[in-house]
Amino acid sequence: MLREGSTFLYAETDAATSHLHIVLTPPENGEAVVVSITTLYPDSKLERILVLHAGDHPFLTRHESVPAYPFAKFFPIAEIEAALANGEAKPREDASSALVARILLALIESDRTPNHVRAYCRTLADKPKI
């Protein structure tokens, strides 16, 4: 069962390699906000608002990495579960709640996050925790 903090390796249709994907929000209406993590190369044009290091997640062992905020999206849970069931995606260890919180805060601050994703995540951040 996918939940906030679930992670999986997945190659989007236009990607040559699989990237770590992190479910950032609780599933709602059959979808959740998901962001992929990619290696940060020295000449990269990727945003460095949040740089992840080896050990921030068990999958991150060698390279500095960054969330690919321009590609953050509402991902259908059924699509992720189907990809996991047929082997197109591979489950990984859950992300810690602290890591999810760091990624979400930077997602909200990023100018590169799609506006509808940022707005939704901002409403979650504004809700009181019970």
Backbone bond lengths (Angstrom), bond angles and torsions (degrees), N, CA, C in turn:
res aa  C-N    CA-C-N  psi(-1)  N-CA   C-N-CA  omega(-1)  CA-C   N-CA-C  phi
1 M - - - 1.460 - - 1.528 109.09 -
2 L 1.303 116.54 122.31 1.457 120.86 -179.81 1.517 110.61 -77.41
3 R 1.321 113.81 143.78 1.466 120.41 -179.90 1.525 108.14 -151.50
4 E 1.301 115.45 173.78 1.455 121.51 174.96 1.531 108.66 -54.28
5 G 1.332 116.67 126.02 1.458 121.28 -178.81 1.516 114.36 98.34
6 S 1.339 117.88 -13.36 1.467 119.62 175.57 1.524 109.16 -63.04
7 T 1.331 115.89 145.57 1.465 120.01 177.77 1.519 109.53 -132.84
8 F 1.321 114.60 155.89 1.453 120.79 178.77 1.523 109.15 -157.93
9 L 1.333 115.04 152.30 1.459 121.29 173.37 1.520 107.28 -91.62
10 Y 1.332 115.71 133.26 1.465 119.73 -175.59 1.511 108.73 -156.44
11 A 1.321 116.16 140.64 1.458 121.60 174.01 1.520 107.59 -104.71
12 E 1.322 116.15 114.43 1.459 119.52 174.97 1.527 107.36 -62.01
13 T 1.300 118.54 162.31 1.468 121.59 -173.76 1.520 113.00 -58.01
14 D 1.324 118.33 -30.28 1.460 120.44 -178.11 1.532 112.92 -98.80
15 A 1.331 117.41 3.89 1.468 120.79 -177.77 1.527 110.09 -96.65
16 A 1.329 115.42 141.57 1.461 120.67 179.53 1.522 111.50 -80.77
17 T 1.320 117.62 -27.05 1.458 121.01 -177.79 1.522 110.27 -130.61
18 S 1.309 114.81 160.85 1.464 120.24 177.20 1.522 109.92 -77.08
19 H 1.312 115.63 144.45 1.456 122.04 175.33 1.527 108.73 -123.40
20 L 1.310 114.84 154.34 1.450 120.21 173.25 1.526 108.16 -69.68
21 H 1.319 116.74 130.72 1.456 123.09 175.93 1.518 107.82 -116.46
22 I 1.326 116.08 141.09 1.460 121.29 -179.34 1.526 109.24 -123.05
23 V 1.330 115.96 128.76 1.463 121.77 174.35 1.527 106.63 -78.46
24 L 1.329 116.14 118.04 1.468 120.73 -173.16 1.518 114.58 -97.94
25 T 1.317 116.87 -18.35 1.465 119.81 -176.70 1.528 109.87 -130.15
26 P 1.313 116.22 154.88 1.463 117.76 174.19 1.534 109.46 -62.64
27 P 1.324 117.44 141.75 1.469 118.45 176.83 1.526 111.24 -58.25
28 E 1.312 114.82 137.86 1.468 121.33 178.33 1.519 107.38 -147.30
29 N 1.316 116.68 131.60 1.459 122.21 -178.38 1.528 111.62 53.30
30 G 1.321 116.62 36.71 1.454 121.14 175.81 1.514 115.81 79.36
31 E 1.339 117.41 8.25 1.461 121.39 -178.91 1.517 110.78 -136.15
32 A 1.329 114.73 161.97 1.461 121.17 172.54 1.526 107.04 -146.93
33 V 1.310 116.09 155.04 1.471 120.15 175.55 1.525 107.65 -78.71
34 V 1.329 114.97 129.51 1.458 122.66 -178.69 1.523 108.14 -128.68
35 V 1.334 115.91 141.85 1.460 121.08 174.83 1.519 108.11 -130.60
36 S 1.316 115.75 144.23 1.465 119.78 176.49 1.524 109.07 -94.88
37 I 1.323 114.15 156.56 1.459 122.07 179.49 1.523 107.12 -113.76
38 T 1.316 117.23 135.26 1.456 120.62 -177.69 1.523 110.55 -134.02
39 T 1.315 115.69 154.53 1.460 121.51 179.58 1.521 110.26 -64.18
40 L 1.303 116.64 139.78 1.459 122.87 176.95 1.526 107.86 -97.17
41 Y 1.318 116.17 108.12 1.460 121.53 178.02 1.521 109.37 -90.47
42 P 1.354 118.67 154.38 1.472 121.03 -177.18 1.526 114.02 -55.48
43 D 1.328 117.92 -36.02 1.465 120.76 -178.12 1.529 112.42 -96.31
44 S 1.311 116.63 13.20 1.453 122.00 -175.17 1.525 111.77 -66.41
45 K 1.304 114.83 143.93 1.468 121.97 174.74 1.527 110.89 -93.53
46 L 1.322 116.25 3.72 1.457 119.99 -179.08 1.527 111.11 -67.40
47 E 1.301 114.30 150.00 1.458 121.58 178.94 1.525 110.83 -67.57
48 R 1.314 116.44 139.17 1.456 122.22 -178.33 1.526 112.07 -110.17
49 I 1.328 116.59 30.14 1.461 120.15 -179.34 1.534 110.66 -63.28
50 L 1.339 117.05 -29.67 1.458 121.99 175.97 1.527 107.61 -143.34
51 V 1.315 116.16 113.73 1.462 121.28 177.06 1.527 107.79 -102.87
52 L 1.329 114.93 127.80 1.453 121.54 178.84 1.527 108.86 -98.85
53 H 1.315 115.28 145.95 1.463 121.38 -175.30 1.521 110.00 -120.12
54 A 1.329 115.21 165.19 1.460 120.62 175.27 1.527 108.22 -52.49
55 G 1.328 114.60 131.44 1.461 119.94 179.73 1.520 114.31 97.85
56 D 1.334 118.43 -16.93 1.464 118.98 176.70 1.529 110.62 -64.11
57 H 1.327 116.14 -28.31 1.463 123.72 173.31 1.521 105.97 -146.95
58 P 1.335 119.06 145.87 1.465 120.04 -177.66 1.535 114.54 -55.19
59 F 1.342 118.13 -27.53 1.465 120.26 178.83 1.526 111.93 -73.18
60 L 1.326 116.94 -26.19 1.464 121.55 -177.97 1.520 108.20 -85.97
61 T 1.321 115.98 103.15 1.464 119.77 -174.30 1.520 114.33 -120.81
62 R 1.335 118.70 -21.61 1.467 118.59 -172.58 1.514 114.66 -127.31
63 H 1.310 117.63 -43.02 1.456 121.05 -168.45 1.524 111.75 -109.25
64 E 1.324 114.91 153.43 1.460 117.90 165.82 1.522 106.95 -68.39
65 S 1.308 116.58 143.28 1.458 121.98 -177.29 1.517 109.27 -136.58
66 V 1.327 115.07 163.42 1.463 120.57 177.78 1.523 109.63 -139.15
67 P 1.338 116.35 148.88 1.458 118.89 169.96 1.530 109.17 -68.73
68 A 1.309 116.07 138.35 1.473 121.21 179.51 1.531 108.18 -89.66
69 Y 1.322 115.88 76.26 1.461 120.69 -174.10 1.523 114.46 -58.74
70 P 1.334 120.33 -33.43 1.471 117.52 178.24 1.528 113.19 -60.69
71 F 1.328 116.67 -21.10 1.460 121.16 -177.03 1.529 112.86 -105.93
72 A 1.333 117.40 7.63 1.467 120.56 175.26 1.523 107.69 -61.96
73 K 1.329 115.56 138.66 1.467 117.48 -176.15 1.520 111.28 -156.30
74 F 1.332 113.76 166.92 1.453 121.28 169.93 1.526 106.19 -79.55
75 F 1.312 115.96 118.95 1.456 121.86 -175.28 1.524 107.75 -111.40
76 P 1.331 118.91 126.50 1.466 120.09 177.52 1.532 111.27 -63.03
77 I 1.310 116.39 126.22 1.460 121.74 -179.65 1.527 110.34 -59.41
78 A 1.324 117.80 -40.20 1.468 120.86 -179.91 1.530 111.04 -60.89
79 E 1.320 117.38 -36.07 1.464 121.04 179.06 1.532 110.80 -67.63
80 I 1.321 116.52 -41.64 1.468 119.96 178.13 1.523 109.63 -64.93
81 E 1.329 116.87 -46.68 1.463 120.42 -178.81 1.528 111.64 -62.62
82 A 1.334 117.48 -37.54 1.467 120.56 177.27 1.529 110.17 -65.91
83 A 1.331 117.37 -42.25 1.466 121.07 178.94 1.528 110.68 -64.36
84 L 1.320 117.20 -37.64 1.467 120.80 176.37 1.530 110.64 -67.20
85 A 1.326 117.18 -40.61 1.466 121.55 -177.95 1.529 111.89 -67.65
86 N 1.342 116.73 -37.21 1.468 118.31 -177.13 1.528 113.32 -95.07
87 G 1.320 117.46 3.44 1.461 120.71 175.37 1.514 115.70 88.47
88 E 1.336 117.59 -1.72 1.469 119.54 176.56 1.524 111.04 -66.24
89 A 1.308 116.88 -29.78 1.465 123.24 176.84 1.518 107.53 -119.81
90 K 1.325 115.02 151.59 1.458 120.86 -179.81 1.527 109.16 -123.62
91 P 1.336 116.97 125.70 1.466 118.53 -179.75 1.524 110.59 -67.43
92 R 1.325 115.18 145.87 1.465 122.17 175.05 1.524 107.96 -125.88
93 E 1.331 115.67 178.42 1.453 121.07 179.61 1.522 110.07 -63.54
94 D 1.335 116.01 146.14 1.465 120.01 176.97 1.524 110.55 -62.15
95 A 1.313 115.39 148.35 1.463 121.52 172.17 1.527 107.76 -79.42
96 S 1.319 115.93 147.00 1.463 119.56 177.65 1.531 109.71 -68.03
97 S 1.318 115.22 155.95 1.472 118.86 177.63 1.525 110.19 -62.56
98 A 1.330 117.99 -32.06 1.466 120.91 178.01 1.527 110.62 -65.93
99 L 1.332 117.47 -41.24 1.463 120.47 178.90 1.524 110.52 -66.55
100 V 1.313 117.14 -44.50 1.468 120.39 177.88 1.525 110.21 -58.25
101 A 1.329 117.15 -43.43 1.469 120.82 179.76 1.523 111.19 -62.51
102 R 1.335 117.92 -42.63 1.477 121.21 178.55 1.521 110.85 -62.21
103 I 1.334 116.29 -43.90 1.465 120.31 -178.71 1.528 110.23 -66.12
104 L 1.331 117.21 -41.74 1.470 120.87 179.23 1.528 112.01 -63.76
105 L 1.329 117.51 -43.72 1.464 119.98 179.14 1.525 111.18 -60.65
106 A 1.322 116.71 -43.60 1.466 119.66 179.23 1.524 110.96 -69.70
107 L 1.334 117.88 -34.64 1.465 121.08 176.53 1.523 110.43 -59.02
108 I 1.329 116.09 -43.47 1.470 120.61 179.92 1.525 110.93 -65.76
109 E 1.326 117.67 -35.38 1.465 122.29 -178.80 1.525 113.37 -79.52
110 S 1.318 117.30 -23.63 1.457 120.89 -174.82 1.526 112.13 -68.64
111 D 1.330 115.27 134.16 1.463 120.65 174.30 1.522 111.31 -75.95
112 R 1.318 116.88 -11.28 1.461 121.01 -175.54 1.530 113.56 -96.60
113 T 1.308 116.78 -7.28 1.461 120.30 177.23 1.527 108.83 -71.31
114 P 1.338 117.98 135.06 1.468 119.15 175.26 1.537 110.02 -54.20
115 N 1.324 115.77 136.79 1.467 121.20 -173.19 1.526 113.13 -56.07
116 H 1.332 118.56 -42.16 1.469 120.04 -177.45 1.528 111.40 -68.38
117 V 1.321 117.81 -31.34 1.466 121.23 177.17 1.527 109.46 -71.71
118 R 1.343 116.64 -45.61 1.466 120.76 178.83 1.524 110.71 -59.50
119 A 1.327 116.90 -45.89 1.464 120.73 -177.75 1.533 110.84 -61.38
120 Y 1.310 116.98 -43.28 1.461 120.27 179.13 1.525 111.06 -63.72
121 C 1.311 117.11 -46.37 1.469 120.80 -179.23 1.523 111.13 -65.55
122 R 1.312 116.95 -33.87 1.469 119.93 177.01 1.523 110.24 -64.21
123 T 1.336 118.10 -38.72 1.472 119.39 178.70 1.531 110.32 -64.83
124 L 1.331 117.50 -35.74 1.470 120.04 177.27 1.517 110.98 -67.38
125 A 1.324 116.75 -40.26 1.459 120.92 -179.59 1.521 111.25 -65.94
126 D 1.343 116.50 -29.33 1.459 120.99 -178.78 1.524 112.88 -81.78
127 K 1.346 117.40 -15.52 1.468 119.83 -179.30 1.517 109.34 -73.57
128 P 1.320 117.16 138.27 1.465 119.07 176.01 1.521 110.90 -68.78
129 K 1.315 116.22 142.38 1.470 122.24 177.27 1.519 108.52 -83.02
130 I 1.320 115.79 134.22 1.474 120.12 -179.33 1.510 109.07 -106.24
